[in-house]
Amino acid sequence: MNIFRFAADLLHVFAIATLLLKIWNTRSCAGISGKSQILFGLVYVTRYLDLFTTYVSLYNSVMKVFFVVTSAVAIFLIYVQYKKTYEHDLDLFRIELLLLPCAMLSLVINHEDIVLEVLWTFSTYLESVAIIPQLFMVKKSGGIEKFMIRYLIAFGSYRAIYLINWAYRYIMESHYDLIAIFAGILQTIIYILGFFLLRGVKVVVSDKEEEPQSPKKKNPLEAKWTPPSNHGNGKVVSVNIPEGPAEVHKLVIVANCTIPAPGEKV
């Protein structure tokens, strides 16, 4: 494994972690396309069925399990745990328009006519377009949260770096996969076009993402007045200065005055 693939995998993990942490911290899946998450779930399940038949390395196996499990968790949170916050009215893209062409293309153009190979090809085609429902949802809503910007950038960068990985492997190992390269280029173009189309969308901050305001600091010289009380022929007024020097912590003012009787002129 080369550094480019490792960097791409880290970005992929970061994108998924960003999504799940947002849902968990805010207890809401607002702004997230459940349909895109279903498509990604199909991508991982159909691609990693070889987990039960082929062992490459511990790293490879762990990453496959991670992608399948986290995808299932995301779908569960959206459609079960926090379904009341899911914005059905905005997630309207018809995913069959993506599923059917990818399925047909994988049957026609693949490396070998065996089940696992066709499913792997299907997952490669589907991954390149799986983000479209999410982009459609953001465009329709007219607003995008900061976490979604990070998510899209990480996901788009992950696939773009994988293209560098394929170029590196071709130079160093004389190995290339035209299907993966074609899908990677298509996916990168879709992300670029998506960012171009969303450039006028307003960036919004959800209530639970707002940074807490720091409490207002007390003025160290702010005086606390104690109601006046009678003291002989005068008036006693106490002034407490909470953070002042000890010698002026309490200031007592005694004013000699005569309180006139009712009707008496002063």
C-alpha positions as YAML, in Angstrom:
chain: A
units: angstrom
residues:
- id: 1
  name: MET
  ca: [0.00, 0.00, 0.00]
- id: 2
  name: ASN
  ca: [1.36, 3.41, -0.97]
- id: 3
  name: ILE
  ca: [1.02, 6.76, 0.77]
- id: 4
  name: PHE
  ca: [-1.62, 8.03, -1.68]
- id: 5
  name: ARG
  ca: [-4.02, 5.20, -0.97]
- id: 6
  name: PHE
  ca: [-3.47, 5.57, 2.76]
- id: 7
  name: ALA
  ca: [-4.14, 9.33, 2.59]
- id: 8
  name: ALA
  ca: [-7.29, 8.71, 0.55]
- id: 9
  name: ASP
  ca: [-8.52, 6.14, 3.08]
- id: 10
  name: LEU
  ca: [-7.95, 8.59, 5.93]
- id: 11
  name: LEU
  ca: [-10.05, 11.23, 4.15]
- id: 12
  name: HIS
  ca: [-12.75, 8.62, 3.55]
- id: 13
  name: VAL
  ca: [-12.79, 7.72, 7.25]
- id: 14
  name: PHE
  ca: [-12.81, 11.41, 8.22]
- id: 15
  name: ALA
  ca: [-15.83, 12.07, 5.98]
- id: 16
  name: ILE
  ca: [-17.83, 9.23, 7.53]
- id: 17
  name: ALA
  ca: [-16.80, 10.20, 11.07]
- id: 18
  name: THR
  ca: [-17.85, 13.81, 10.39]
- id: 19
  name: LEU
  ca: [-21.31, 12.65, 9.36]
- id: 20
  name: LEU
  ca: [-21.84, 10.28, 12.29]
- id: 21
  name: LEU
  ca: [-20.53, 12.73, 14.89]
- id: 22
  name: LYS
  ca: [-22.85, 15.42, 13.60]
- id: 23
  name: ILE
  ca: [-25.87, 13.15, 13.97]
- id: 24
  name: TRP
  ca: [-24.80, 11.95, 17.40]
- id: 25
  name: ASN
  ca: [-23.88, 15.35, 18.85]
- id: 26
  name: THR
  ca: [-26.97, 17.17, 17.59]
- id: 27
  name: ARG
  ca: [-29.38, 14.21, 17.88]
- id: 28
  name: SER
  ca: [-30.57, 15.20, 14.42]
- id: 29
  name: CYS
  ca: [-30.10, 14.10, 10.83]
- id: 30
  name: ALA
  ca: [-31.39, 17.35, 9.33]
- id: 31
  name: GLY
  ca: [-29.60, 18.24, 6.11]
- id: 32
  name: ILE
  ca: [-28.47, 14.65, 5.46]
- id: 33
  name: SER
  ca: [-29.78, 12.66, 2.51]
- id: 34
  name: GLY
  ca: [-30.90, 9.24, 3.63]
- id: 35
  name: LYS
  ca: [-31.04, 8.17, -0.01]
- id: 36
  name: SER
  ca: [-27.35, 8.93, -0.51]
- id: 37
  name: GLN
  ca: [-26.55, 6.90, 2.59]
- id: 38
  name: ILE
  ca: [-28.58, 3.97, 1.24]
- id: 39
  name: LEU
  ca: [-26.62, 4.15, -2.01]
- id: 40
  name: PHE
  ca: [-23.31, 4.19, -0.16]
- id: 41
  name: GLY
  ca: [-24.51, 1.25, 1.92]
- id: 42
  name: LEU
  ca: [-25.17, -0.70, -1.29]
- id: 43
  name: VAL
  ca: [-21.74, 0.30, -2.54]
- id: 44
  name: TYR
  ca: [-19.96, -1.15, 0.48]
- id: 45
  name: VAL
  ca: [-22.04, -4.32, 0.77]
- id: 46
  name: THR
  ca: [-21.72, -5.26, -2.91]
- id: 47
  name: ARG
  ca: [-18.02, -4.36, -3.04]
- id: 48
  name: TYR
  ca: [-16.86, -6.15, 0.07]
- id: 49
  name: LEU
  ca: [-18.59, -9.50, -0.27]
- id: 50
  name: ASP
  ca: [-15.12, -10.87, -0.99]
- id: 51
  name: LEU
  ca: [-14.42, -10.34, 2.70]
- id: 52
  name: PHE
  ca: [-15.65, -13.90, 3.18]
- id: 53
  name: THR
  ca: [-13.65, -15.39, 0.33]
- id: 54
  name: THR
  ca: [-10.41, -13.44, -0.02]
- id: 55
  name: TYR
  ca: [-7.91, -12.27, 2.58]
- id: 56
  name: VAL
  ca: [-5.53, -9.51, 1.54]
- id: 57
  name: SER
  ca: [-4.29, -8.01, 4.81]
- id: 58
  name: LEU
  ca: [-5.50, -7.08, 8.28]
- id: 59
  name: TYR
  ca: [-5.67, -3.43, 7.26]
- id: 60
  name: ASN
  ca: [-7.76, -4.28, 4.23]
- id: 61
  name: SER
  ca: [-10.19, -6.41, 6.24]
- id: 62
  name: VAL
  ca: [-10.57, -3.83, 9.02]
- id: 63
  name: MET
  ca: [-11.34, -1.05, 6.53]
- id: 64
  name: LYS
  ca: [-13.95, -3.17, 4.76]
- id: 65
  name: VAL
  ca: [-15.71, -3.97, 8.03]
- id: 66
  name: PHE
  ca: [-15.52, -0.31, 9.09]
- id: 67
  name: PHE
  ca: [-17.19, 0.97, 5.93]
- id: 68
  name: VAL
  ca: [-19.99, -1.61, 6.02]
- id: 69
  name: VAL
  ca: [-20.72, -1.15, 9.74]
- id: 70
  name: THR
  ca: [-20.60, 2.67, 9.76]
- id: 71
  name: SER
  ca: [-22.84, 2.79, 6.71]
- id: 72
  name: ALA
  ca: [-25.39, 0.58, 8.47]
- id: 73
  name: VAL
  ca: [-25.17, 2.78, 11.57]
- id: 74
  name: ALA
  ca: [-25.80, 5.94, 9.51]
- id: 75
  name: ILE
  ca: [-28.87, 4.41, 7.87]
- id: 76
  name: PHE
  ca: [-30.19, 3.24, 11.26]
- id: 77
  name: LEU
  ca: [-29.75, 6.69, 12.81]
- id: 78
  name: ILE
  ca: [-31.50, 8.41, 9.91]
- id: 79
  name: TYR
  ca: [-34.44, 6.07, 9.40]
- id: 80
  name: VAL
  ca: [-34.96, 4.70, 12.92]
- id: 81
  name: GLN
  ca: [-33.27, 6.52, 15.80]
- id: 82
  name: TYR
  ca: [-33.78, 10.11, 14.62]
- id: 83
  name: LYS
  ca: [-36.37, 9.62, 11.90]
- id: 84
  name: LYS
  ca: [-38.45, 12.54, 13.21]
- id: 85
  name: THR
  ca: [-35.63, 14.91, 12.22]
- id: 86
  name: TYR
  ca: [-35.19, 13.41, 8.75]
- id: 87
  name: GLU
  ca: [-36.24, 15.90, 6.07]
- id: 88
  name: HIS
  ca: [-38.31, 13.69, 3.75]
- id: 89
  name: ASP
  ca: [-39.71, 16.68, 1.91]
- id: 90
  name: LEU
  ca: [-36.23, 17.71, 0.72]
- id: 91
  name: ASP
  ca: [-34.73, 14.29, -0.03]
- id: 92
  name: LEU
  ca: [-36.69, 13.78, -3.24]
- id: 93
  name: PHE
  ca: [-34.16, 12.52, -5.77]
- id: 94
  name: ARG
  ca: [-35.29, 9.29, -7.45]
- id: 95
  name: ILE
  ca: [-32.43, 6.87, -6.80]
- id: 96
  name: GLU
  ca: [-33.75, 4.35, -9.33]
- id: 97
  name: LEU
  ca: [-32.44, 6.76, -11.97]
- id: 98
  name: LEU
  ca: [-28.97, 5.94, -10.66]
- id: 99
  name: LEU
  ca: [-29.41, 2.29, -9.68]
- id: 100
  name: LEU
  ca: [-30.74, 0.99, -13.00]
- id: 101
  name: PRO
  ca: [-28.06, 2.52, -15.30]
- id: 102
  name: CYS
  ca: [-25.27, 1.35, -12.95]
- id: 103
  name: ALA
  ca: [-26.73, -2.17, -12.81]
- id: 104
  name: MET
  ca: [-27.09, -2.38, -16.58]
- id: 105
  name: LEU
  ca: [-23.62, -0.97, -17.19]
- id: 106
  name: SER
  ca: [-22.03, -3.42, -14.76]
- id: 107
  name: LEU
  ca: [-23.64, -6.32, -16.64]
- id: 108
  name: VAL
  ca: [-22.28, -5.07, -19.96]
- id: 109
  name: ILE
  ca: [-18.87, -3.66, -19.03]
- id: 110
  name: ASN
  ca: [-16.96, -5.64, -16.42]
- id: 111
  name: HIS
  ca: [-13.74, -7.58, -16.05]
- id: 112
  name: GLU
  ca: [-15.32, -11.01, -15.80]
- id: 113
  name: ASP
  ca: [-18.83, -12.48, -15.87]
- id: 114
  name: ILE
  ca: [-18.90, -13.85, -12.36]
- id: 115
  name: VAL
  ca: [-21.16, -12.69, -9.53]
- id: 116
  name: LEU
  ca: [-18.53, -11.09, -7.27]
- id: 117
  name: GLU
  ca: [-16.84, -9.32, -10.16]
- id: 118
  name: VAL
  ca: [-20.12, -7.92, -11.52]
- id: 119
  name: LEU
  ca: [-21.12, -6.74, -8.04]
- id: 120
  name: TRP
  ca: [-17.71, -5.09, -7.55]
- id: 121
  name: THR
  ca: [-18.14, -3.31, -10.90]
- id: 122
  name: PHE
  ca: [-21.67, -2.24, -9.94]
- id: 123
  name: SER
  ca: [-20.36, -0.78, -6.66]
- id: 124
  name: THR
  ca: [-17.66, 1.15, -8.50]
- id: 125
  name: TYR
  ca: [-20.13, 2.73, -10.90]
- id: 126
  name: LEU
  ca: [-22.65, 3.42, -8.14]
- id: 127
  name: GLU
  ca: [-20.12, 5.10, -5.84]
- id: 128
  name: SER
  ca: [-19.32, 7.66, -8.53]
- id: 129
  name: VAL
  ca: [-22.94, 8.95, -8.48]
- id: 130
  name: ALA
  ca: [-24.09, 8.12, -4.94]
- id: 131
  name: ILE
  ca: [-23.55, 11.68, -3.72]
- id: 132
  name: ILE
  ca: [-26.03, 13.16, -6.23]
- id: 133
  name: PRO
  ca: [-29.11, 12.88, -3.93]
- id: 134
  name: GLN
  ca: [-27.17, 14.75, -1.23]
- id: 135
  name: LEU
  ca: [-26.21, 17.54, -3.63]
- id: 136
  name: PHE
  ca: [-29.79, 17.69, -4.89]
- id: 137
  name: MET
  ca: [-31.08, 17.98, -1.32]
- id: 138
  name: VAL
  ca: [-28.69, 20.79, -0.42]
- id: 139
  name: LYS
  ca: [-29.59, 22.69, -3.58]
- id: 140
  name: LYS
  ca: [-33.31, 22.28, -2.92]
- id: 141
  name: SER
  ca: [-33.05, 23.41, 0.71]
- id: 142
  name: GLY
  ca: [-31.09, 26.53, -0.24]
- id: 143
  name: GLY
  ca: [-28.76, 26.16, 2.76]
- id: 144
  name: ILE
  ca: [-25.78, 24.04, 3.77]
- id: 145
  name: GLU
  ca: [-24.34, 23.47, 7.23]
- id: 146
  name: LYS
  ca: [-20.62, 23.66, 7.93]
- id: 147
  name: PHE
  ca: [-20.31, 19.97, 8.71]
- id: 148
  name: MET
  ca: [-21.71, 19.12, 5.27]
- id: 149
  name: ILE
  ca: [-19.09, 21.30, 3.59]
- id: 150
  name: ARG
  ca: [-16.36, 19.36, 5.44]
- id: 151
  name: TYR
  ca: [-18.07, 16.08, 4.53]
- id: 152
  name: LEU
  ca: [-18.28, 16.88, 0.82]
- id: 153
  name: ILE
  ca: [-14.73, 18.20, 0.62]
- id: 154
  name: ALA
  ca: [-13.33, 15.12, 2.36]
- id: 155
  name: PHE
  ca: [-15.33, 12.72, 0.19]
- id: 156
  name: GLY
  ca: [-14.43, 14.52, -3.03]
- id: 157
  name: SER
  ca: [-10.76, 14.71, -2.08]
- id: 158
  name: TYR
  ca: [-10.67, 11.03, -1.15]
- id: 159
  name: ARG
  ca: [-11.66, 9.97, -4.64]
- id: 160
  name: ALA
  ca: [-9.41, 12.53, -6.34]
- id: 161
  name: ILE
  ca: [-6.40, 11.22, -4.40]
- id: 162
  name: TYR
  ca: [-7.34, 7.69, -5.45]
- id: 163
  name: LEU
  ca: [-6.76, 8.84, -9.03]
- id: 164
  name: ILE
  ca: [-3.23, 9.81, -8.03]
- id: 165
  name: ASN
  ca: [-2.95, 6.37, -6.46]
- id: 166
  name: TRP
  ca: [-3.85, 4.74, -9.78]
- id: 167
  name: ALA
  ca: [-1.32, 6.89, -11.63]
- id: 168
  name: TYR
  ca: [1.35, 5.94, -9.08]
- id: 169
  name: ARG
  ca: [0.55, 2.25, -9.41]
- id: 170
  name: TYR
  ca: [0.71, 2.47, -13.18]
- id: 171
  name: ILE
  ca: [4.15, 4.09, -13.03]
- id: 172
  name: MET
  ca: [5.58, 1.87, -10.29]
- id: 173
  name: GLU
  ca: [3.78, -1.42, -10.92]
- id: 174
  name: SER
  ca: [2.50, -1.12, -14.50]
- id: 175
  name: HIS
  ca: [-0.95, -1.87, -13.10]
- id: 176
  name: TYR
  ca: [-4.16, -0.05, -13.95]
- id: 177
  name: ASP
  ca: [-7.93, -0.62, -13.86]
- id: 178
  name: LEU
  ca: [-9.86, 1.29, -16.51]
- id: 179
  name: ILE
  ca: [-13.22, 0.80, -14.78]
- id: 180
  name: ALA
  ca: [-11.95, 2.21, -11.49]
- id: 181
  name: ILE
  ca: [-10.17, 5.08, -13.25]
- id: 182
  name: PHE
  ca: [-13.26, 5.96, -15.31]
- id: 183
  name: ALA
  ca: [-15.50, 5.88, -12.21]
- id: 184
  name: GLY
  ca: [-12.98, 7.92, -10.21]
- id: 185
  name: ILE
  ca: [-12.80, 10.61, -12.89]
- id: 186
  name: LEU
  ca: [-16.60, 10.72, -13.15]
- id: 187
  name: GLN
  ca: [-16.98, 11.01, -9.39]
- id: 188
  name: THR
  ca: [-14.41, 13.80, -9.17]
- id: 189
  name: ILE
  ca: [-16.18, 15.72, -11.95]
- id: 190
  name: ILE
  ca: [-19.53, 15.34, -10.17]
- id: 191
  name: TYR
  ca: [-18.07, 16.77, -6.96]
- id: 192
  name: ILE
  ca: [-16.49, 19.68, -8.80]
- id: 193
  name: LEU
  ca: [-19.75, 20.45, -10.61]
- id: 194
  name: GLY
  ca: [-21.61, 20.04, -7.33]
- id: 195
  name: PHE
  ca: [-19.47, 22.65, -5.59]
- id: 196
  name: PHE
  ca: [-19.91, 24.95, -8.58]
- id: 197
  name: LEU
  ca: [-23.70, 24.62, -8.44]
- id: 198
  name: LEU
  ca: [-23.77, 25.10, -4.66]
- id: 199
  name: ARG
  ca: [-21.55, 28.17, -4.57]
- id: 200
  name: GLY
  ca: [-24.57, 30.46, -4.10]
- id: 201
  name: VAL
  ca: [-26.10, 28.37, -1.34]
- id: 202
  name: LYS
  ca: [-26.23, 30.04, 2.07]
- id: 203
  name: VAL
  ca: [-24.07, 28.56, 4.82]
- id: 204
  name: VAL
  ca: [-26.23, 28.03, 7.90]
- id: 205
  name: VAL
  ca: [-25.45, 27.07, 11.48]
- id: 206
  name: SER
  ca: [-27.81, 24.80, 13.37]
- id: 207
  name: ASP
  ca: [-28.86, 25.74, 16.90]
- id: 208
  name: LYS
  ca: [-26.77, 23.01, 18.50]
- id: 209
  name: GLU
  ca: [-23.70, 23.88, 16.44]
- id: 210
  name: GLU
  ca: [-23.58, 27.48, 17.57]
- id: 211
  name: GLU
  ca: [-20.68, 28.29, 19.81]
- id: 212
  name: PRO
  ca: [-21.73, 29.04, 23.36]
- id: 213
  name: GLN
  ca: [-21.38, 32.66, 24.30]
- id: 214
  name: SER
  ca: [-19.02, 33.42, 27.14]
- id: 215
  name: PRO
  ca: [-20.76, 34.67, 30.26]
- id: 216
  name: LYS
  ca: [-20.75, 38.39, 30.81]
- id: 217
  name: LYS
  ca: [-17.92, 39.41, 33.09]
- id: 218
  name: LYS
  ca: [-18.68, 41.39, 36.15]
- id: 219
  name: ASN
  ca: [-17.33, 44.86, 36.42]
- id: 220
  name: PRO
  ca: [-14.94, 44.68, 39.40]
- id: 221
  name: LEU
  ca: [-16.04, 48.15, 40.45]
- id: 222
  name: GLU
  ca: [-19.73, 47.44, 40.13]
- id: 223
  name: ALA
  ca: [-21.38, 48.47, 43.37]
- id: 224
  name: LYS
  ca: [-24.09, 46.53, 45.12]
- id: 225
  name: TRP
  ca: [-26.42, 48.81, 46.99]
- id: 226
  name: THR
  ca: [-28.06, 47.82, 50.22]
- id: 227
  name: PRO
  ca: [-31.41, 49.48, 50.97]
- id: 228
  name: PRO
  ca: [-30.95, 52.44, 53.33]
- id: 229
  name: SER
  ca: [-31.90, 52.14, 56.97]
- id: 230
  name: ASN
  ca: [-32.46, 54.65, 59.74]
- id: 231
  name: HIS
  ca: [-29.56, 55.25, 62.12]
- id: 232
  name: GLY
  ca: [-30.38, 57.77, 64.80]
- id: 233
  name: ASN
  ca: [-30.86, 61.12, 63.18]
- id: 234
  name: GLY
  ca: [-29.25, 60.08, 59.95]
- id: 235
  name: LYS
  ca: [-29.40, 57.72, 57.09]
- id: 236
  name: VAL
  ca: [-27.07, 54.70, 56.61]
- id: 237
  name: VAL
  ca: [-26.28, 53.61, 53.10]
- id: 238
  name: SER
  ca: [-24.04, 50.56, 52.47]
- id: 239
  name: VAL
  ca: [-22.12, 50.09, 49.27]
- id: 240
  name: ASN
  ca: [-20.47, 46.67, 48.64]
- id: 241
  name: ILE
  ca: [-17.69, 46.48, 46.06]
- id: 242
  name: PRO
  ca: [-17.29, 42.72, 45.41]
- id: 243
  name: GLU
  ca: [-13.78, 42.66, 43.99]
- id: 244
  name: GLY
  ca: [-12.39, 45.87, 45.38]
- id: 245
  name: PRO
  ca: [-9.58, 46.26, 47.93]
- id: 246
  name: ALA
  ca: [-10.28, 45.13, 51.48]
- id: 247
  name: GLU
  ca: [-10.26, 48.65, 52.91]
- id: 248
  name: VAL
  ca: [-13.08, 49.75, 50.61]
- id: 249
  name: HIS
  ca: [-15.00, 46.44, 50.61]
- id: 250
  name: LYS
  ca: [-17.77, 48.06, 52.54]
- id: 251
  name: LEU
  ca: [-18.33, 51.76, 52.57]
- id: 252
  name: VAL
  ca: [-20.79, 53.17, 55.04]
- id: 253
  name: ILE
  ca: [-22.09, 56.65, 54.52]
- id: 254
  name: VAL
  ca: [-23.86, 58.27, 57.40]
- id: 255
  name: ALA
  ca: [-25.70, 61.41, 56.46]
- id: 256
  name: ASN
  ca: [-27.00, 63.62, 59.23]
- id: 257
  name: CYS
  ca: [-30.38, 64.76, 58.22]
- id: 258
  name: THR
  ca: [-33.72, 65.44, 59.72]
- id: 259
  name: ILE
  ca: [-36.73, 63.67, 58.37]
- id: 260
  name: PRO
  ca: [-39.54, 66.20, 58.28]
- id: 261
  name: ALA
  ca: [-42.88, 65.34, 59.77]
- id: 262
  name: PRO
  ca: [-45.92, 65.14, 57.47]
- id: 263
  name: GLY
  ca: [-46.99, 68.63, 56.39]
- id: 264
  name: GLU
  ca: [-43.82, 70.26, 57.73]
- id: 265
  name: LYS
  ca: [-41.91, 72.50, 55.39]
- id: 266
  name: VAL
  ca: [-38.28, 71.73, 54.81]
...
